[in-house]
Amino acid sequence: MRRHVIATLSEKGIDTDIGTINLSELKNFDEVFVANSQFGVMPVKSCMELHWTVGDVTQRVMAHLADNGVLECR
């Protein structure tokens, strides 16, 4: 799933940075999602005192996966 999501982002012209992040860095993010083979892509709406909306990138990745029969778009 990780490879598929990274490929999807690349196909859509969305840059990705792959690496380790510190919890303190999350405050700088516009949106956050997690991905795995069980549930696909799931938006993260909050973590501790931080909050994000389900952003455009997350929605586009979820829709692209659904369009390609990988997962249903929820």
TAMOQUI-V846115 format. One record per run of one state. SS is the DSSP state (@ for helix, = for strand, . for the rest). FROM is the first residue (numbers start at 1). TO is the last residue. If there is no record, write none. Layout:
BEGIN
[[SS & FROM & TO] [SS & FROM & TO]]
END
This chain:
BEGIN
[[. & 1 & 1] [@ & 2 & 11] [. & 12 & 22] [@ & 23 & 28] [. & 29 & 31] [= & 32 & 36] [. & 37 & 39] [= & 40 & 44] [. & 45 & 45] [= & 46 & 47] [. & 48 & 49] [= & 50 & 51] [. & 52 & 55] [@ & 56 & 67] [. & 68 & 74]]
END
